[in-house]
Amino acid sequence: MAGSKQTAATPIPTELTVRKQSKVVDIAFDDGAAFSLPFELLRVYSPSAEVRGHGPGQEVLQTGKRDVELTALEPVGNYAVQPHFSDGHNTGIYGWDYLYWLGANQAELWADYLARLEAAGFTPDSGRDAAAVKADGPAHGCGHSH
């Protein structure tokens, strides 16, 4: 993936711990930064094409991920990890620079995610719990059929 190459300036994790009970990945970096990244945040902001699309404006809003579990976290070389989630998603490769960015921007990313859920017609809670309705599925609370 272009742009995710390791550079000398990229902090390297010194510790990475999956906490299944609290549903977070604790990660400490060699520059002293440390973050607790919720499974839900990791899943919603997966760097995969399935979530990001193949270009600007093609992002796919992820819904119903509040209770997603992390079933495995596999190393990818010495530059990334590949999480496996309980909903079957496992195509995102999270480079150290991306994990660091997620941690450093977690509050803004979370606020943006909740705002995008509301813009799509969900309440933040309902969007975190509801599965997305497929385009050929039933209308979702809009008062008319398609």
C-alpha positions, 0 to 999 in steps of 0.5 A: 500500500503506497504511503504506508512505508516505514520511515525513520520518523515513524514511531515503533510500538514497544508494547501491544496488548489486546484487552478482550474484557475492555475491548481495547488494544493498548499500544505504547510507542518508542517516542513515549506515546501510548494509546488505548484503541477501542475495537470498534474504532479500529473496525470503523476506521479500517484502512481496507478498500472495503471500508475506505473505498478506492478513492475520495468520497467512496468511504463506506459508513460502518454501522452495528460495530459497537460489540465487535470483537477482535478475534486475532491480531497477526503481525505483518512483517515488522511494520504492521498488524492485521486484525481479525474481527468477529464480523468476519472483516480481516482485510485491513493492514494497520501500519505503525504510522496508521495506528499512531495516527488513530491514537493521536486523533482518536477524539476527533475521529470518534466525533466524526464517526458519530456525526456521520452516523447522524447524517445517515439518519441514525442516532449515535447509539442506533448506528453503533448497534444497527446493521447497515441496510443493503441498497436492495433491502427494505427502506430504513425509517424514511417513510417510503419504499424504494 
